[in-house]
């Protein structure tokens, strides 16, 4: 009798899902951790070299959020034409090129443009990730894969925290950008081979999952707002406040600690390292809590942690309180961006989840732009960051009230 048993796939094939997941995680670490958050960690040193005030810094960090919104729509547009793998790979390659270019430029306008593009690559690299995971990772492991990928930002921030003190000991902030740029080049080279091996560059004729930003790209913003239920409008207000509070908190953390409080480079680097390290686990921990007490109350808890982080920085800025502030912020920041889509997925609406989440991404970006611009302008006028963190705490109180006012999320009716 002929043996019809199919041979087991070779070990290299069984490793493909794991390698692709690591590659996508590295893209998030590079585009978010290096591309968006390294500038904040090095802001005092870059400002000293290029001679600009914090008002300009606010414009730059705000423009990065504008780049994020534009590239989110552009990434969704291109993914349906050249494929998600090509979009993710090109985004990471563009990120590497911009990271390497920043230390070579002595003009703040050009540097600002590069940082805007870096903010954009964070969005365009993330747009096709759901599609790529669906094509390369077995169904039973996709949740774990997406969980690891979404934590990529914290790995990038953690690496920043390790590198910054080493290079700033010699006054060489440019070396940090060159190092992470070369690391990102390595990520791109490995991903190119992995994506080819996984067949991700082949065109799929089947319908692909709808991507965040797709509805927005179709010009449905006005219709979305007109059709939205009250809870959807509240979610969009919450995501606006998320951008308005958490993004400036990070943007001005290093300048506040070093320029205003006189904290040394070593302790500032420890804070960023701690934020990145805690972020590696906070999403899973806070998500587990949400399963027990509900998403609304867990969201309220994260905003309360932001209030605690601001209060410690403003009222008792000592070494241990500054470190504890970093812990509180890390416990809040990373889970927030998983809790909001989790709530959307549990609630019935006339709008699709894609429409709601698309507009939520835009309101997040708008909040980040306004928050960074207002924060930079405030410091320029008052010569202190204290009002910035007071406003962040006050707006986080409003976020708490909005979160607990949300309708109770609907429980699943059946396991199927």
C-alpha positions as CSV (number, residue, x, y, z in Angstrom):
1,X,0.0,0.0,0.0
2,X,1.3,3.5,-0.9
3,X,2.0,5.7,2.1
4,X,-0.1,8.9,1.6
5,X,1.1,10.6,4.8
6,X,2.3,14.1,4.0
7,X,5.9,14.8,5.1
8,X,6.4,17.1,8.0
9,X,7.5,20.6,6.9
10,X,11.3,21.2,7.3
11,X,12.4,22.9,10.5
12,X,13.2,26.1,8.5
13,X,9.6,26.3,7.4
14,X,8.3,25.8,10.9
15,X,10.5,28.8,12.0
16,X,9.0,31.2,9.4
17,X,6.1,32.4,11.5
18,X,8.4,33.1,14.4
19,X,11.0,34.9,12.3
20,X,8.4,37.0,10.5
21,X,6.9,38.0,13.9
22,X,10.3,39.0,15.1
23,X,10.9,41.0,11.9
24,X,7.6,42.9,12.3
25,X,8.4,43.5,16.0
26,X,11.8,45.0,15.0
27,X,10.0,47.3,12.5
28,X,7.8,48.7,15.3
29,X,10.9,49.0,17.6
30,X,12.7,51.0,14.9
31,X,9.9,53.2,13.5
32,X,8.3,53.9,16.8
33,X,11.0,53.4,19.4
34,X,13.9,55.0,17.3
35,X,12.0,57.1,14.8
36,X,9.4,58.8,17.1
37,X,10.8,58.7,20.6
38,X,14.6,59.0,20.3
39,X,14.3,62.7,19.5
40,X,12.6,63.4,22.8
41,X,15.4,61.5,24.7
42,X,18.1,63.6,22.9
43,X,16.2,66.9,22.7
44,X,18.4,69.0,25.1
45,X,21.6,67.9,23.2
46,X,20.1,68.4,19.7
47,X,18.8,71.8,20.7
48,X,22.2,72.9,22.0
49,X,23.9,71.8,18.7
50,X,21.3,73.3,16.3
51,X,20.2,76.3,18.4
52,X,16.4,76.3,18.5
53,X,13.9,76.9,21.3
54,X,11.3,74.7,22.8
55,X,8.6,76.3,20.7
56,X,10.4,75.0,17.6
57,X,10.7,71.6,19.4
58,X,6.9,71.6,19.8
59,X,6.4,72.3,16.1
60,X,8.7,69.4,15.2
61,X,7.1,66.9,17.5
62,X,3.7,68.1,16.3
63,X,4.7,67.8,12.7
64,X,5.7,64.2,13.4
65,X,2.1,63.5,14.4
66,X,0.9,65.1,11.1
67,X,3.3,62.8,9.3
68,X,1.9,59.9,11.2
69,X,-1.7,60.7,10.0
70,X,-0.7,61.3,6.4
71,X,1.4,58.1,6.1
72,X,-1.3,56.0,7.8
73,X,-3.6,56.9,4.9
74,X,-0.8,56.6,2.3
75,X,0.2,53.2,3.7
76,X,-3.3,51.8,3.5
77,X,-3.5,53.1,-0.1
78,X,-0.2,51.5,-1.2
79,X,-0.8,48.2,0.6
80,X,-3.6,47.4,-1.8
81,X,-1.4,48.2,-4.8
82,X,2.1,47.0,-4.1
83,X,1.4,44.6,-1.2
84,X,1.7,44.9,2.6
85,X,5.2,43.3,2.7
86,X,6.6,45.9,0.3
87,X,5.0,48.8,2.2
88,X,6.3,47.5,5.6
89,X,9.8,46.9,4.2
90,X,10.0,50.2,2.4
91,X,8.8,52.0,5.5
92,X,11.5,50.5,7.6
93,X,14.2,51.2,4.9
94,X,13.0,54.9,4.8
95,X,13.2,55.0,8.6
96,X,16.8,53.7,8.5
97,X,17.8,56.3,5.9
98,X,16.2,59.2,7.9
99,X,17.9,58.0,11.1
100,X,21.3,58.0,9.4
101,X,20.6,61.4,7.8
102,X,19.6,63.3,11.0
103,X,23.1,63.6,12.5
104,X,24.6,64.6,9.1
105,X,22.3,67.7,8.8
106,X,23.0,71.0,10.5
107,X,19.8,72.7,9.5
108,X,16.9,72.4,11.9
109,X,14.3,72.8,9.2
110,X,15.7,69.8,7.3
111,X,16.0,67.8,10.5
112,X,12.4,68.7,11.3
113,X,11.4,67.4,7.9
114,X,13.3,64.1,8.5
115,X,11.6,63.7,11.9
116,X,8.2,64.3,10.2
117,X,9.0,61.5,7.8
118,X,10.2,59.3,10.7
119,X,6.8,59.8,12.4
120,X,5.1,58.8,9.1
121,X,7.0,55.6,8.7
122,X,5.7,54.5,12.1
123,X,2.2,54.6,10.7
124,X,2.9,53.1,7.3
125,X,5.0,50.3,8.7
126,X,2.2,49.3,11.0
127,X,-0.7,49.4,8.5
128,X,0.0,46.1,6.8
129,X,1.0,44.1,9.9
130,X,-2.4,42.4,10.4
131,X,-2.3,41.2,6.8
132,X,1.2,39.9,7.1
133,X,0.5,38.1,10.3
134,X,-2.6,36.5,8.8
135,X,-0.5,35.3,5.8
136,X,2.4,33.9,7.7
137,X,1.4,32.9,11.3
138,X,-1.0,30.0,12.1
139,X,-4.4,31.0,13.3
140,X,-3.8,29.6,16.8
141,X,-0.7,31.8,17.3
142,X,-1.8,35.1,15.8
143,X,-2.9,36.6,19.1
144,X,0.4,36.0,20.6
145,X,2.2,37.3,17.5
146,X,0.2,40.5,17.4
147,X,0.8,41.0,21.2
148,X,4.5,40.7,20.7
149,X,4.6,43.0,17.7
150,X,2.5,45.7,19.5
151,X,5.1,45.7,22.3
152,X,7.9,46.6,19.8
153,X,7.8,50.2,20.8
154,X,9.0,49.4,24.3
155,X,11.9,47.4,23.0
156,X,13.0,50.4,20.9
157,X,12.7,52.7,23.9
158,X,14.6,50.3,26.0
159,X,17.5,50.3,23.5
160,X,17.4,54.1,23.4
161,X,17.8,54.1,27.2
162,X,20.8,51.9,27.0
163,X,22.6,53.8,24.2
164,X,21.9,57.4,25.2
165,X,24.0,57.6,28.4
166,X,26.9,55.8,26.6
167,X,27.2,58.3,23.7
168,X,26.3,61.4,25.7
169,X,29.1,60.7,28.1
170,X,31.3,62.0,25.2
171,X,28.8,64.6,24.0
172,X,28.1,62.5,20.9
173,X,24.3,62.5,20.4
174,X,24.9,61.9,16.7
175,X,26.4,58.5,17.5
176,X,23.1,57.3,18.9
177,X,21.3,58.1,15.6
178,X,24.0,56.4,13.6
179,X,23.9,53.3,15.8
180,X,20.1,52.9,15.6
181,X,20.2,53.7,11.9
182,X,22.6,50.8,11.3
183,X,20.6,48.5,13.6
184,X,17.5,49.3,11.5
185,X,19.4,48.5,8.3
186,X,20.1,45.1,9.8
187,X,16.4,44.7,10.6
188,X,15.6,45.5,7.0
189,X,18.1,43.1,5.5
190,X,16.9,40.2,7.7
191,X,13.3,41.0,7.0
192,X,13.9,41.0,3.2
193,X,15.2,37.5,3.4
194,X,12.4,36.3,5.8
195,X,9.6,37.9,3.7
196,X,10.9,36.3,0.6
197,X,11.2,32.9,2.3
198,X,7.6,33.3,3.6
199,X,6.3,34.2,0.2
200,X,4.9,37.5,1.4
201,X,5.9,39.4,-1.7
202,X,3.6,37.3,-3.9
203,X,0.3,39.0,-4.9
204,X,-2.7,37.6,-3.3
205,X,-5.9,37.5,-5.3
206,X,-8.1,36.8,-2.3
207,X,-9.7,39.6,-0.4
208,X,-7.4,40.9,2.3
209,X,-8.5,42.1,5.7
210,X,-9.6,45.7,5.9
211,X,-6.9,47.9,7.3
212,X,-7.1,50.8,9.8
213,X,-7.4,54.0,7.9
214,X,-9.1,52.4,4.8
215,X,-12.5,54.0,5.6
216,X,-10.8,57.3,6.3
217,X,-8.9,57.2,3.1
218,X,-12.2,56.9,1.3
219,X,-13.2,60.3,2.6
220,X,-15.9,59.1,5.0
221,X,-15.0,61.3,8.0
222,X,-18.1,63.5,7.8
223,X,-20.4,60.6,7.3
224,X,-18.7,58.8,10.2
225,X,-19.3,61.7,12.6
226,X,-22.9,62.1,11.4
227,X,-23.7,58.4,12.0
228,X,-21.8,57.9,15.2
229,X,-23.5,56.9,18.5
230,X,-22.7,58.9,21.6
231,X,-20.2,56.3,22.9
232,X,-18.3,56.5,19.6
233,X,-18.0,60.2,20.0
234,X,-16.7,59.7,23.5
235,X,-14.1,57.2,22.3
236,X,-12.9,59.8,19.7
237,X,-12.7,62.4,22.5
238,X,-10.7,59.9,24.6
239,X,-8.2,59.2,21.8
240,X,-7.8,62.9,21.2
241,X,-6.9,63.3,24.9
242,X,-4.6,60.3,24.6
243,X,-2.6,62.2,22.0
244,X,-2.9,65.5,23.9
245,X,-1.5,64.1,27.1
246,X,0.7,61.0,26.7
247,X,2.7,62.2,23.6
248,X,3.8,65.6,25.1
249,X,4.5,63.8,28.4
250,X,7.3,61.9,26.5
251,X,8.3,64.7,24.3
252,X,9.2,67.1,27.1
253,X,10.3,64.5,29.7
254,X,14.1,64.7,29.0
255,X,14.2,68.5,28.7
256,X,12.2,68.9,32.0
257,X,14.5,66.5,33.9
258,X,17.8,67.8,32.5
259,X,17.3,71.5,31.6
260,X,14.9,72.5,34.4
261,X,15.5,70.1,37.2
262,X,19.2,69.6,36.5
263,X,19.0,65.8,36.5
264,X,22.0,64.1,35.0
265,X,22.2,62.1,31.8
266,X,22.6,58.9,33.6
267,X,19.4,59.1,35.7
268,X,17.5,60.4,32.7
269,X,18.7,57.4,30.7
270,X,17.6,55.1,33.5
271,X,14.1,56.6,33.4
272,X,13.8,55.9,29.6
273,X,15.2,52.4,30.1
274,X,12.7,51.7,32.8
275,X,9.8,53.0,30.7
276,X,10.9,50.7,27.9
277,X,11.5,47.7,30.2
278,X,8.1,48.0,32.0
279,X,6.4,48.5,28.6
280,X,7.6,45.1,27.5
281,X,5.1,43.5,30.0
282,X,2.6,46.2,30.9
283,X,0.3,45.5,27.9
284,X,-0.1,41.9,28.9
285,X,-0.5,42.7,32.7
286,X,-3.0,45.5,32.2
287,X,-4.9,43.6,29.5
288,X,-5.3,40.7,32.0
289,X,-6.7,43.1,34.5
290,X,-9.2,44.4,31.9
291,X,-10.5,40.8,31.5
292,X,-11.3,40.8,35.2
293,X,-12.7,44.3,35.9
294,X,-13.7,45.5,32.4
295,X,-12.1,47.8,29.9
296,X,-13.8,51.0,31.1
297,X,-12.4,50.8,34.6
298,X,-9.0,49.6,33.4
299,X,-8.8,52.7,31.1
300,X,-9.7,54.9,34.0
301,X,-6.9,53.3,36.0
302,X,-4.3,54.0,33.3
303,X,-5.3,57.6,33.2
304,X,-5.1,57.7,37.0
305,X,-1.5,56.4,36.6
306,X,-0.7,59.3,34.2
307,X,-2.0,61.7,36.9
308,X,0.3,60.0,39.5
309,X,3.3,60.3,37.1
310,X,2.7,64.0,36.5
311,X,2.1,64.7,40.3
312,X,5.4,63.0,41.2
313,X,7.3,65.0,38.6
314,X,5.8,68.3,39.7
315,X,5.4,68.0,43.5
316,X,8.3,65.8,44.6
317,X,11.0,65.5,41.9
318,X,13.5,63.3,43.7
319,X,15.5,60.4,42.3
320,X,13.2,57.7,43.5
321,X,10.0,59.6,42.7
322,X,11.2,60.3,39.1
323,X,11.9,56.6,38.6
324,X,8.5,55.7,40.1
325,X,6.9,58.3,37.8
326,X,8.5,56.5,34.8
327,X,7.1,53.2,36.1
328,X,3.6,54.7,36.5
329,X,3.7,56.2,33.0
330,X,4.9,52.9,31.4
331,X,2.1,51.0,33.1
332,X,-0.4,53.4,31.6
333,X,1.0,54.4,28.2
334,X,1.5,51.1,26.4
335,X,-1.8,49.4,27.5
336,X,-3.9,52.4,26.5
337,X,-3.4,51.8,22.8
338,X,-4.7,48.2,23.1
339,X,-7.6,48.9,25.5
340,X,-9.3,51.4,23.1
341,X,-9.5,49.1,20.1
342,X,-10.5,46.3,22.5
343,X,-13.5,48.3,23.7
344,X,-14.4,49.2,20.1
345,X,-14.5,45.5,19.2
346,X,-16.9,44.7,22.1
347,X,-19.5,47.4,21.3
348,X,-22.2,47.3,18.6
349,X,-22.4,50.3,16.3
350,X,-23.9,51.5,13.1
351,X,-20.3,52.1,12.0
352,X,-17.8,49.4,11.4
353,X,-14.9,48.8,13.8
354,X,-12.6,49.9,11.0
355,X,-14.4,53.2,10.5
356,X,-14.3,53.9,14.3
357,X,-10.7,53.0,14.7
358,X,-9.6,54.9,11.6
359,X,-11.1,58.2,12.9
360,X,-9.7,57.3,16.3
361,X,-6.2,57.2,14.9
362,X,-6.7,60.6,13.3
363,X,-8.0,62.2,16.5
364,X,-5.0,60.7,18.3
365,X,-2.7,62.4,15.8
366,X,-4.5,65.7,16.1
367,X,-4.3,65.5,19.9
368,X,-0.6,64.9,19.7
369,X,-0.1,67.8,17.3
370,X,-2.0,70.3,19.5
371,X,-0.5,68.9,22.7
372,X,3.1,69.2,21.5
373,X,2.6,72.6,20.0
374,X,0.9,73.9,23.1
375,X,3.6,72.4,25.4
376,X,6.5,73.9,23.4
377,X,4.8,77.3,23.2
378,X,4.0,77.2,27.0
379,X,7.7,76.5,27.9
380,X,8.9,79.3,25.6
381,X,6.6,81.8,27.3
382,X,6.9,80.7,30.9
383,X,10.4,79.2,30.8
384,X,9.2,76.2,32.8
385,X,7.6,72.8,32.0
386,X,5.5,72.7,35.2
387,X,2.3,74.2,33.5
388,X,2.7,71.5,30.8
389,X,2.5,68.6,33.2
390,X,-0.2,70.4,35.2
391,X,-2.4,70.5,32.1
392,X,-1.6,66.9,31.2
393,X,-2.7,65.8,34.7
394,X,-5.9,68.0,34.4
395,X,-6.8,66.5,31.0
396,X,-6.1,63.0,32.4
397,X,-8.8,63.7,35.0
398,X,-11.2,64.4,32.2
399,X,-10.1,61.2,30.5
400,X,-10.9,59.3,33.7
401,X,-14.4,60.8,33.8
402,X,-15.0,59.9,30.1
403,X,-13.8,56.4,30.6
404,X,-16.1,55.6,33.5
405,X,-19.0,57.3,31.6
406,X,-18.7,54.9,28.7
407,X,-21.4,52.3,28.3
408,X,-20.7,48.9,29.8
409,X,-19.1,46.7,27.2
410,X,-21.2,43.8,25.9
411,X,-20.1,40.4,27.0
412,X,-19.7,37.6,24.5
413,X,-23.0,35.7,23.9
414,X,-21.4,32.4,23.0
415,X,-17.9,30.9,22.7
416,X,-18.4,30.5,18.9
